[in-house]
Amino acid sequence: MITKEKFDSGLVKLPSWFKQEIPDMNKIRSMKELFRGSRLHTVCESANCPNMGTCWKEGVATFMILGGTCTRACRFCSVPAGRPDLIDMEEPQNVALAVQQLGLRYVVVTSVARDDIEDEGALQFAKTIEAIRHLTPDVKIEVLIPDFSAKEASLKILSDAAPEVISHNIETVRRLAPYIRPQALHDRSLKVLRRFRELNTHSFIKSSLMVGIGETDEEIVEVMNELLEAGCQILTIGQYLAPTQRKRHLPVERFLDPEEFEKYRQKGLAMGFVYVESGPLVRSSYIAEQGYQAALGVKS
């Protein structure tokens, strides 16, 4: 097992394929100023995404709505868990203004889990989509949502808003799910994906997997089959990295090399996914527009 303590002591180093260019600090600073000035959160910062410098250099970010505190405490996630923030009624408009100011053509909107409110945040997603389309009607929108506890009313609110891509992450294989996502359910996530496919055939359905937590190749293929059967069309697969040393966060079991990720990419395409992005640094929202464009090309 590769623990975070070993990283910090210098006994274990990240593999060479994790090296990236030094980010443009001026660009990062200006992006942060925009987000803070608009009282906005980004999952890029909250989740300690390793691609933040790369994406922000291109002026691309994933907006995180419904505050910065989650009602769940998944063991892979660095987003703070606890008593959630009050809902900011100006947030949808502030996101839309930021999208306009950044000149984005493709935007990803995600959120913390909000088990504390009746619709679990579905209406805030819908309002944000509406606000973005009002100011920038040509922008394509992807949403990365929690499971809304599979509440039918919440799923329908989000589906009716008709974002171009609806993403909900399965995160891991069935065996590890209760340990990694104790407040979520593996079959409930599959149900959510399946229901969105039934409710809205115009939106593409997407999910994501982390690897390197102790799963087997057979289990990865099994969950890929489960996702396909649930109607998932776009899949991303990336290396898990422990966000902190705290006991809440799982240690890395192993690092997969780029060739193994390519094997999963090829396997996924052969199985029937319309697009698979698989690599050590891949995250669910990484170069998200490419997945949408590829899926759109297949549909056409």
C-alpha positions, 0 to 999 in steps of 0.5 A: 500500500502506498500511503501519503506519509511515504510520499511526504517522507520522500520514500515514494515519488509520483511516477514520471508520467505525472509531471506537468508544465509549470502553470501560468500563475498570472492566469491562475491568479486572475481566475481566482479573483474572478471566482472570489469576486463572484462568490463562486466555487470551483471543483478544480480548487475544492477537489485539488485537481491535478489538471487545474493549471492546465485547464485554467491556462485555457480559461476553462473551469468546472463551477461548483454550485450549492456552496463549498461544504458537502453533506457527505464524506466520501473517502476519496474526496477533499471537498469539506464535509459538514453543515452546508451553506445557505443556498445563494439565490444569486449563484445561477446568475453569477455563474452565467456572468462568469461564463460570459466573462471568460468567453467559454463555449463549453461549461461544466457545472457540478455541486456538493451533495445537499441531502439537507434540502428536499430536491437535493439541489436539482432546482439550483442546477436547472436555474443555473442552466437557464441563466447560462443559456439566457446570457450565452445561448450557444454555450454547451452545458455539462452537469456533474451531479450527485445522486439526488437520492434517486428522487424522481422529482429531482431527476425530472427537474434536471432532465427537463433542463436538458443540458447537453451532457448529464454526468454522475460518477459511479467512482469505483467497483461494486465491491469497494463502493460501500467502503469508499462511498458509505453514504451512496449506493452502487445500484442507486447510482446505476438507477440514476444513470438509467433513469436519465437515459429514459427521461431524456434521449437528447442528453448524453449520459456520462460517468467516471471511474477511479482506479488504483484503490484495490480493484481488479481488472475483472471488476473494472470490466464488470462495472463498465458493463453495468454502466453500459447497461444503464445507458452510459455513453461517455466514460472517463477513467483516471488514477486515484490520488489521496488528497490528504493524510487524514484517516478519512482519505484512502491511501493509493494501492498502486499506480497504473501505467499509461499502457494500462489506461490505454488498454481500458480505453480500447476495451471500453470502445470495443464494448460500445461506449461512444467515447472513453478518456482514460489516463493517469491524470484524467478526471471526470471533467477533464477536456470534457468538450472532447467527449461531447463532440465525439459523442455528437459525431457518432450520433450524427 
